[in-house]
Amino acid sequence: MKPPSSINGQTRFVAVLGHPIAHTASPAMHNAAFDALGMNWRYLALDVDPARLGPALRGLALCGFVGVNCTIPHKRIAFREADCLDSSARIAEAANTLVFRLRRGTPFLHGYSTDGYGILAALREEFGFHPKGRAVAILGCGGAGQSAAIQFALAGAKRLILLNRTRAKALAVARRVRALRPRVECLLDPTPCDLLVQGTSLGLRKDDRCPLDASLLAKLDPCCFLEMIYRPAETPALRLARRRGCRVANGLSMLLHQGARAFEIWTNRRAPVETMRRALRREVYGR
């Protein structure tokens, strides 16, 4: 394998932008993929204040970066900053993957969303679950939660339970879902479901409050629980769901599959998924 220190004048760069970003395992996954394919590429992690995301994106484009991933809290901002949107980003109204081009020296940003692809692949892999005809609850209606809700609706979910600290944001996601799939029932109060997705950022930091309590979990009564956070590997919410008897998974598989799709968008090469999976497991679990 080519070590990261082999950066030279021909190295091509991509990155993940977030705030915070110290938790990310994406560089380990992507750099392992580049090494496995003998590509002179490197993937970096950059902490960018949301207020400066627009200038940062265009600055990276001017510096020759191929593109970036955007994570919490940048996905909705990246959607607005993009000059052109793939249908995946247009439908989700969020972008987690950008490709950069220069047009007469001016940055041009093409936005995609690989979140929907990643979450469906993760649910198949972890639980053998498909949302068609099922009831799915989503806790958190930010960029990731909205992308998930829309993907579930497009995949044929019967009912979506949209839960958010501010009800107005959940209502906005419900309106978006109904505009795309009028037959999908959208509820804003807890009711029993087949799957619960934890899509807030609460759990990234040690001092975060748990977004889920025993009372809410009892009302939802899910068979399966997906925590979008993957580091720490077990959040308080995931631990609570496990204790209740739910089948549980963290966000590592989702990260893998959305990352593999981003890799293919940037490189036009098939992602070495198993290499990326092993790198993620070493990075997050130490094995």
N, C-alpha and C positions, 0 to 999 in steps of 0.2 A: 504494500500500500504506500502511496505517496503521502508523506507527513504534511500537516498544515503549514510547516515552515517553508515549504517549497513554493510559496507565492512568488511570482515573477511578473515581468512586464506583459505577459500574455494571459495572465489569470483573469477569469471572468468572475464577477461577484453578484450574489443575490443576498438577501437579508430578511430577517423578521423584525418588524417594528412594533413595539408595544410600550405600555406604561402601567405597571412595572414590566420588566422583561427578564429579571434574574432567574425566574423559574423555568424558562423555556428549555425544552430538549430538542428543538428543531435543528439546531446546528449539528448535533451529533448524528441525527438521522440523515440529513442531506449530505454532509461531508463524507459519511460512510458510503453513500450512494455514488457520489462523484469519484471517490477512490476506487470503488469496485469496477466502475466503467472506464477508469483511466482518464478521467476528464480533468482538465486544469481549471477547475472552478472551486470557489470557496463560498460558504454560507456564514454570514455574520448575524449577531444579535445586537440591536440598537435600541436604547431607551429614548423615546421621543415624546415630548410633551404634546398632548392633543392639540393645543393651540398653535403649535409649530409644524404640524404634520404636513400641511400643504407645501410650504417652502422646503421641508426636508425631502419630500418625494421628488420634487422637481430638481432639487440639488443633487440627489443621488442619480437621477436620470442624466443630468449634465456631467456627472463624474464617470459615466459609463456603466453603471449597474444595469444588469439585464432586467431585473425586476425585484419585487419584494412580496413577502407575506405581511399582512396586517392582523394583529390580534388585539385583544382587549386593551383600550377602548376605542380602537381606530376604525373598525369595519364600516360604520355608517359614514364617518368622515371621508374615508377612502372612496366610498361610493360617490359622494358629492364631488370629490376632487377629480375623478376619472374623466377623461375626455371622450372615451368610448366605452361602452359596456357590453359584455357578453350577455346572452339571454339569462344565464344563471344569476348574474349580479342584478340585472334589471328586475327579475322576478322577486329576488330576495330583498332588494333595496339595500344591499350591503355588499362590500367587496373585501375578500380576505387575500386575494392574489392580484398583483398588478404586473403587467409587462410594460417596459419602457421602450420608447422609440424617440429618435430625434428627427424632427421635420424642419429642415432649413435651420438647424441649430436650436429649435424650440422643443422642449420636452412634450411628448405626447404619451398619455397614460391610458392603458387599456385594462379595464377592470373585470375580474371574474370572481365568482364565489364557488369554492370547492367544499364548503361546509355541508351542503345538502348531500352531495355524493359521499362525503366522509361519514356522515351520521348513519345513512342507510347501510353502507358497507359494514360499519362497526356493529350495528344491531343484528345484521345477519350473522356476523362472525361470533359475537358474544352470546347471543340468545336464540339464534335462528328466528328472529322476529321480523315480520313485515307489517307495516302499519295499515294495510288495506283492511277496511271494515272494523278497525280497532279504535279504542278510546285512548288518547294520549294526553297527558298533562305536562305542561312546560312551565317550569318555575324560573321566571326571569324573561322579560320580553325586549331585551336589548338586541344588538346585532345578531348574536349567535342564536338567541331564542327565536327571533323573528325568522331567521333563515331556516331553523328547524321546523317551525310551525308551517311555513309555506311548503317545505319539502314533504312533510307528512300529508298535508292537504293534497298536493299534487300526486302523491303515492296512494291516495284513496282512503285516508283515515276517515272514519265515520264521525268522530267527535274530537274536538280539541278543547282542553281546559287550560285557559291562559291565565296565569297567576303572576302578578307583579306588585311590587310595593306601591307604585302609583297606578291606580286603576286606569287612568287615561291612556297610559302607554299600552296596556293590555287591550284596551278597546281599539286603539289604532291598529294593532296587529290583527285583531278580529275583523276589522273592516277590510284590511288588505287581503286576508284569507277569503272572505266572502266575495270580494271582487273577482278573485281568481276561480274559486270553487264554491258557488252559492249553496250547494247542497251539504257542505260540511257544517255541522253544528258547532258553534263556538260558545263556550261558557266561560264566565269570569269568576265563578265561585267553585270551590272544591267539590268534586263528586267522584265516585269510583272510576278507576281507569285501569288499563292493561299495562301501561308503561308510564313512568315518571322520569322526565329529563330535567336535571338540575343545570340551568344555563346561566346562573349569575356568577359573578367573580368572587363571591363570598366563600372563603376556604383557601384562597391563595396565600393569605397571610395568617400567621399563627394567632393573631389577636382578632381575627374576623369572627363575628357572630355567626352561628349556624343559621342558614336560610330556611331550615326545615325543623319542625318540632313534632313530637309524638302525636299531638292532636291533629295536625294537618295531615300527617302521614296516614293516620287511621281513617280520616275522611276520604283520602284518595285510594288507599288500599291497593297499591299497584303490585302486580306479579314481578315486574322487572324495574330496575332503577339504573339509569345511566347518569353518571356524574361527568360533566364535560371537563372538569379539572382533572389533570393527571399528575400534578405535583403540587402538594403531597399526594402520594399514591392512594391514601385513604383519608378523605376529608371527614369532618364530623357528620355531615349529611349522609355520606355513603355508609359510615359506621352505623348510624341510626337505622338506615334502611336494611342493612345486613341483619341487625339484631331483630328486626321485625320479621325476618324470614324471606325478604325479597331476594331474587337473583340480582346481583349487582355487578357493575363494571365501571371503571373510571374512564377518562377520556383518552387513554393511550391509543386504543385501536382507532378511534375517530381521528386523532392527530395523524396517525400513520397513513390512513387512506386519503385524507384531504391533502396531506403533504405529498403523497405519491402523485396525486392528480396535478398539484402545482408543479412538481418536478417535470412532469410530462409537458405541461403548458410552456414552461421556460425552455426546455431542452429539445423538444420534439423527439425524445427518446423514451423507450419503455422504462418505467421505474423498476429498480431491483427491490421489490417489496420485502422479500424475506431478509435481505441485507439491512434494510431500513428498520425492520421490526427488531432484529437482533441488537442493532445499535441503540434503539430506544430503550429496550429492556435493560441493557447494560447501564445506560445513563440514568434511568429512573429507579431501577430495582437493584443495580449493582450486580447483575447476573445476565 
